[in-house]
Amino acid sequence: MSVHYDSLAINRNMALDLPFREGVGVPTHSIARTHPLVTVVSAPVWTTLDSGLGYLTLDGAADYLWASAADTTLLDFTNTDYSVGGWFRIDSGGDDDKTLMSRFLLSNTGWELYHYTTLTLQMRHHHLSLAPILRSSAYSHGWAYGVWYFMGFSRLQATQSAIFYRGDVVGNFNALTTICNGGLLDPDSSPVNLNIGRNPLNENHNKGGFWRPRWWFERALTFSEWQQIWEKEVEWFRS
């Protein structure tokens, strides 16, 4: 008996899910219900692990992916819970700030997820309507270069808080100490395209590999839910 994608509880409220099954070419498709087209720009390398799993590698200079604002309205997270996750290997070199994904205008609207040379991973919200507090953030430490990690991030609107989760390929999965000074405040609605691997100003290019980035709207995944995903997928990266 087949089990349909939408029948799985973990896929409830999935807004975008990119497994990179194409293995070649410039468009890639979300398998979540809205099925927006995501365009691959420049020449990211389609790469295959020894297990046969295909992923994309960005060069840290010109490679990125994008989807239109109109096709990603479910990612216009404002006064809501949401979750973001996927597998990432962030390589050293290139820009100090490496944007994993973003949909924002600086100090104005939207959100961005980026890695910095201090080995921190940070989610930042932009909210001009809350001036003089234009930005708020949540971050965690210990995201080393050159290592495959499963990353989960859950934002809880009621408490204006968030939690990062991290799984590695050797068997460790943890909820991380997440610093959220002053709270992760509600971002303003943003009219900007979704960018994966850079910010909307064509800066802060990500460098490294990634597989199956996912976004859930109106849902903050729990520890056990993130762990369930990691346990099902980690074997691909151990082979």
C-alpha beads as a LAMMPS data file, in Angstrom:
LAMMPS data file: protein, C-alpha beads

239 atoms
238 bonds

1 atom types
1 bond types

-500.0 500.0 xlo xhi
-500.0 500.0 ylo yhi
-500.0 500.0 zlo zhi

Masses

1 110.0

Atoms # bond

1 1 1 0.000 0.000 0.000
2 1 1 1.400 3.387 -0.967
3 1 1 1.551 6.217 1.552
4 1 1 0.887 9.600 0.001
5 1 1 3.034 12.621 0.857
6 1 1 0.171 14.549 2.470
7 1 1 -0.834 11.506 4.534
8 1 1 2.362 11.685 6.597
9 1 1 1.874 13.674 9.794
10 1 1 5.356 15.177 9.547
11 1 1 4.389 16.830 6.242
12 1 1 1.363 18.676 7.642
13 1 1 1.617 22.404 6.827
14 1 1 4.650 21.869 4.603
15 1 1 5.073 24.997 2.481
16 1 1 8.167 24.060 0.455
17 1 1 10.208 20.853 0.195
18 1 1 13.164 20.544 -2.202
19 1 1 14.623 17.008 -2.415
20 1 1 16.638 17.803 -5.596
21 1 1 15.488 14.679 -7.387
22 1 1 16.197 16.124 -10.841
23 1 1 19.955 15.633 -10.540
24 1 1 20.599 17.933 -13.489
25 1 1 19.456 21.196 -15.047
26 1 1 18.283 24.595 -13.841
27 1 1 14.760 24.226 -12.438
28 1 1 14.040 22.200 -9.336
29 1 1 10.602 21.459 -7.947
30 1 1 9.022 21.413 -4.526
31 1 1 7.123 18.250 -3.671
32 1 1 4.945 20.102 -1.133
33 1 1 1.399 20.776 -2.244
34 1 1 1.825 24.299 -3.699
35 1 1 4.635 23.030 -5.998
36 1 1 6.317 26.382 -6.749
37 1 1 9.050 26.423 -9.367
38 1 1 12.502 27.114 -7.917
39 1 1 15.119 28.379 -10.379
40 1 1 18.771 27.332 -10.115
41 1 1 21.045 30.254 -11.085
42 1 1 24.635 30.188 -12.404
43 1 1 26.189 26.715 -12.162
44 1 1 25.654 24.922 -8.836
45 1 1 27.119 21.438 -9.082
46 1 1 24.782 18.459 -8.892
47 1 1 26.742 16.035 -6.706
48 1 1 26.081 12.468 -5.532
49 1 1 27.045 10.912 -2.198
50 1 1 28.388 7.344 -2.096
51 1 1 24.888 6.328 -0.953
52 1 1 23.463 7.628 -4.225
53 1 1 21.788 10.677 -2.689
54 1 1 22.001 13.733 -4.932
55 1 1 22.571 17.223 -3.554
56 1 1 23.600 20.683 -4.742
57 1 1 26.922 22.432 -4.128
58 1 1 27.142 26.243 -4.238
59 1 1 30.392 28.000 -5.189
60 1 1 30.155 30.904 -2.713
61 1 1 30.329 33.477 -5.502
62 1 1 27.505 33.332 -8.034
63 1 1 25.405 30.218 -7.368
64 1 1 21.986 30.453 -5.747
65 1 1 18.326 29.439 -6.095
66 1 1 15.226 31.580 -6.011
67 1 1 11.434 31.450 -6.108
68 1 1 9.081 34.366 -6.595
69 1 1 7.412 36.163 -3.713
70 1 1 4.037 35.361 -5.276
71 1 1 4.821 31.625 -5.222
72 1 1 6.132 31.656 -1.638
73 1 1 3.469 33.578 0.268
74 1 1 3.297 30.733 2.810
75 1 1 6.870 31.649 3.739
76 1 1 5.814 35.204 4.586
77 1 1 6.075 34.361 8.283
78 1 1 4.601 37.174 10.387
79 1 1 2.640 36.565 13.598
80 1 1 2.871 32.785 13.442
81 1 1 4.781 29.670 14.411
82 1 1 7.031 28.261 11.693
83 1 1 9.831 25.744 11.145
84 1 1 12.809 25.553 8.783
85 1 1 15.174 22.633 8.302
86 1 1 17.440 20.619 6.042
87 1 1 20.958 19.251 5.565
88 1 1 23.865 21.673 5.102
89 1 1 27.647 21.539 4.757
90 1 1 29.010 25.064 5.044
91 1 1 32.519 25.399 3.619
92 1 1 35.082 28.023 4.625
93 1 1 36.196 30.811 2.313
94 1 1 34.257 33.412 0.395
95 1 1 31.959 35.801 2.241
96 1 1 32.114 36.015 6.049
97 1 1 28.321 36.040 6.235
98 1 1 26.872 33.075 4.368
99 1 1 23.125 33.272 3.794
100 1 1 21.496 29.858 3.750
101 1 1 18.066 31.242 2.876
102 1 1 16.314 34.605 3.008
103 1 1 13.147 36.511 2.210
104 1 1 13.673 40.037 3.566
105 1 1 14.403 43.735 3.182
106 1 1 17.104 44.888 5.609
107 1 1 15.685 46.511 8.763
108 1 1 12.298 46.537 7.083
109 1 1 10.499 43.233 6.431
110 1 1 10.934 39.470 6.422
111 1 1 13.535 37.003 7.713
112 1 1 17.007 35.603 6.941
113 1 1 19.032 32.589 8.079
114 1 1 22.812 32.943 7.897
115 1 1 26.122 31.524 9.156
116 1 1 29.031 33.643 10.409
117 1 1 32.768 33.047 10.925
118 1 1 32.208 32.713 14.688
119 1 1 30.515 29.407 13.740
120 1 1 27.135 30.766 14.734
121 1 1 23.911 30.135 12.867
122 1 1 21.406 32.953 13.198
123 1 1 17.787 33.573 12.259
124 1 1 17.071 37.285 12.038
125 1 1 13.699 39.012 11.710
126 1 1 13.177 42.481 10.245
127 1 1 10.306 44.672 11.480
128 1 1 10.156 48.359 10.573
129 1 1 6.737 48.557 12.229
130 1 1 8.411 47.960 15.614
131 1 1 10.855 50.882 15.278
132 1 1 13.185 51.723 16.908
133 1 1 13.665 47.937 17.229
134 1 1 14.242 47.163 13.551
135 1 1 15.744 43.685 13.936
136 1 1 15.657 40.772 16.368
137 1 1 17.365 37.410 16.238
138 1 1 17.956 33.939 17.625
139 1 1 21.296 32.149 17.256
140 1 1 23.290 29.112 18.332
141 1 1 26.972 28.166 18.326
142 1 1 29.174 25.329 17.119
143 1 1 28.308 25.059 13.420
144 1 1 31.725 24.026 12.092
145 1 1 32.935 24.398 8.522
146 1 1 33.136 21.395 6.228
147 1 1 30.771 19.185 8.261
148 1 1 27.393 17.813 7.204
149 1 1 24.722 18.825 9.727
150 1 1 21.011 18.341 9.884
151 1 1 19.574 21.674 11.013
152 1 1 16.134 22.263 12.478
153 1 1 14.729 25.598 13.618
154 1 1 11.368 26.106 15.330
155 1 1 9.908 29.515 16.096
156 1 1 7.133 29.848 18.707
157 1 1 5.074 32.977 18.201
158 1 1 3.268 32.942 21.560
159 1 1 6.530 33.269 23.497
160 1 1 8.515 35.128 20.796
161 1 1 11.181 32.452 21.158
162 1 1 12.962 29.826 19.060
163 1 1 15.065 26.668 19.285
164 1 1 17.802 25.365 16.986
165 1 1 18.274 21.598 16.638
166 1 1 21.354 19.871 15.234
167 1 1 22.097 16.335 14.135
168 1 1 25.429 15.041 12.816
169 1 1 26.350 11.915 10.873
170 1 1 28.009 10.074 13.785
171 1 1 24.885 9.732 15.928
172 1 1 24.397 12.946 17.874
173 1 1 21.119 14.861 17.865
174 1 1 20.477 17.733 20.264
175 1 1 18.363 20.758 21.013
176 1 1 20.875 23.608 21.203
177 1 1 21.180 26.497 23.599
178 1 1 19.539 29.236 21.559
179 1 1 20.229 32.867 22.461
180 1 1 17.235 35.078 21.841
181 1 1 17.892 38.351 23.694
182 1 1 14.727 40.431 23.828
183 1 1 12.777 37.778 21.943
184 1 1 12.471 36.866 18.274
185 1 1 9.823 39.440 17.406
186 1 1 7.205 39.150 14.668
187 1 1 8.692 40.059 11.260
188 1 1 6.785 42.395 8.973
189 1 1 5.180 40.996 5.830
190 1 1 7.731 40.998 3.011
191 1 1 7.195 41.345 -0.767
192 1 1 10.629 39.884 -1.553
193 1 1 11.503 36.717 -3.485
194 1 1 12.816 33.683 -1.640
195 1 1 16.585 33.362 -2.077
196 1 1 18.520 30.219 -1.192
197 1 1 22.273 30.714 -0.970
198 1 1 22.437 34.526 -0.942
199 1 1 20.609 37.638 0.257
200 1 1 18.352 39.726 -2.034
201 1 1 21.156 42.238 -2.699
202 1 1 23.228 39.456 -4.307
203 1 1 25.574 39.430 -1.316
204 1 1 26.597 36.967 1.402
205 1 1 26.748 33.955 -0.883
206 1 1 26.673 30.547 0.758
207 1 1 29.435 28.076 -0.062
208 1 1 29.024 24.328 0.343
209 1 1 26.543 21.525 -0.115
210 1 1 22.925 21.234 0.883
211 1 1 20.017 18.834 0.529
212 1 1 16.285 19.000 1.030
213 1 1 15.644 22.400 2.615
214 1 1 12.095 22.482 4.013
215 1 1 9.697 25.065 5.425
216 1 1 6.557 24.552 7.527
217 1 1 4.019 27.340 8.112
218 1 1 1.910 27.758 11.261
219 1 1 3.785 24.876 12.881
220 1 1 6.734 24.710 15.304
221 1 1 8.189 21.205 15.122
222 1 1 9.098 19.552 18.431
223 1 1 12.324 17.820 19.449
224 1 1 10.861 14.385 18.699
225 1 1 9.604 15.480 15.275
226 1 1 12.986 16.882 14.239
227 1 1 14.694 13.778 15.606
228 1 1 12.342 11.565 13.595
229 1 1 13.369 13.311 10.362
230 1 1 17.082 13.127 11.209
231 1 1 16.899 9.417 12.071
232 1 1 15.245 8.593 8.739
233 1 1 17.737 10.574 6.654
234 1 1 21.118 10.327 8.383
235 1 1 22.008 6.949 6.824
236 1 1 22.282 8.623 3.421
237 1 1 25.210 10.645 4.777
238 1 1 26.970 7.757 6.542
239 1 1 27.534 5.615 3.455

Bonds

1 1 1 2
2 1 2 3
3 1 3 4
4 1 4 5
5 1 5 6
6 1 6 7
7 1 7 8
8 1 8 9
9 1 9 10
10 1 10 11
11 1 11 12
12 1 12 13
13 1 13 14
14 1 14 15
15 1 15 16
16 1 16 17
17 1 17 18
18 1 18 19
19 1 19 20
20 1 20 21
21 1 21 22
22 1 22 23
23 1 23 24
24 1 24 25
25 1 25 26
26 1 26 27
27 1 27 28
28 1 28 29
29 1 29 30
30 1 30 31
31 1 31 32
32 1 32 33
33 1 33 34
34 1 34 35
35 1 35 36
36 1 36 37
37 1 37 38
38 1 38 39
39 1 39 40
40 1 40 41
41 1 41 42
42 1 42 43
43 1 43 44
44 1 44 45
45 1 45 46
46 1 46 47
47 1 47 48
48 1 48 49
49 1 49 50
50 1 50 51
51 1 51 52
52 1 52 53
53 1 53 54
54 1 54 55
55 1 55 56
56 1 56 57
57 1 57 58
58 1 58 59
59 1 59 60
60 1 60 61
61 1 61 62
62 1 62 63
63 1 63 64
64 1 64 65
65 1 65 66
66 1 66 67
67 1 67 68
68 1 68 69
69 1 69 70
70 1 70 71
71 1 71 72
72 1 72 73
73 1 73 74
74 1 74 75
75 1 75 76
76 1 76 77
77 1 77 78
78 1 78 79
79 1 79 80
80 1 80 81
81 1 81 82
82 1 82 83
83 1 83 84
84 1 84 85
85 1 85 86
86 1 86 87
87 1 87 88
88 1 88 89
89 1 89 90
90 1 90 91
91 1 91 92
92 1 92 93
93 1 93 94
94 1 94 95
95 1 95 96
96 1 96 97
97 1 97 98
98 1 98 99
99 1 99 100
100 1 100 101
101 1 101 102
102 1 102 103
103 1 103 104
104 1 104 105
105 1 105 106
106 1 106 107
107 1 107 108
108 1 108 109
109 1 109 110
110 1 110 111
111 1 111 112
112 1 112 113
113 1 113 114
114 1 114 115
115 1 115 116
116 1 116 117
117 1 117 118
118 1 118 119
119 1 119 120
120 1 120 121
121 1 121 122
122 1 122 123
123 1 123 124
124 1 124 125
125 1 125 126
126 1 126 127
127 1 127 128
128 1 128 129
129 1 129 130
130 1 130 131
131 1 131 132
132 1 132 133
133 1 133 134
134 1 134 135
135 1 135 136
136 1 136 137
137 1 137 138
138 1 138 139
139 1 139 140
140 1 140 141
141 1 141 142
142 1 142 143
143 1 143 144
144 1 144 145
145 1 145 146
146 1 146 147
147 1 147 148
148 1 148 149
149 1 149 150
150 1 150 151
151 1 151 152
152 1 152 153
153 1 153 154
154 1 154 155
155 1 155 156
156 1 156 157
157 1 157 158
158 1 158 159
159 1 159 160
160 1 160 161
161 1 161 162
162 1 162 163
163 1 163 164
164 1 164 165
165 1 165 166
166 1 166 167
167 1 167 168
168 1 168 169
169 1 169 170
170 1 170 171
171 1 171 172
172 1 172 173
173 1 173 174
174 1 174 175
175 1 175 176
176 1 176 177
177 1 177 178
178 1 178 179
179 1 179 180
180 1 180 181
181 1 181 182
182 1 182 183
183 1 183 184
184 1 184 185
185 1 185 186
186 1 186 187
187 1 187 188
188 1 188 189
189 1 189 190
190 1 190 191
191 1 191 192
192 1 192 193
193 1 193 194
194 1 194 195
195 1 195 196
196 1 196 197
197 1 197 198
198 1 198 199
199 1 199 200
200 1 200 201
201 1 201 202
202 1 202 203
203 1 203 204
204 1 204 205
205 1 205 206
206 1 206 207
207 1 207 208
208 1 208 209
209 1 209 210
210 1 210 211
211 1 211 212
212 1 212 213
213 1 213 214
214 1 214 215
215 1 215 216
216 1 216 217
217 1 217 218
218 1 218 219
219 1 219 220
220 1 220 221
221 1 221 222
222 1 222 223
223 1 223 224
224 1 224 225
225 1 225 226
226 1 226 227
227 1 227 228
228 1 228 229
229 1 229 230
230 1 230 231
231 1 231 232
232 1 232 233
233 1 233 234
234 1 234 235
235 1 235 236
236 1 236 237
237 1 237 238
238 1 238 239
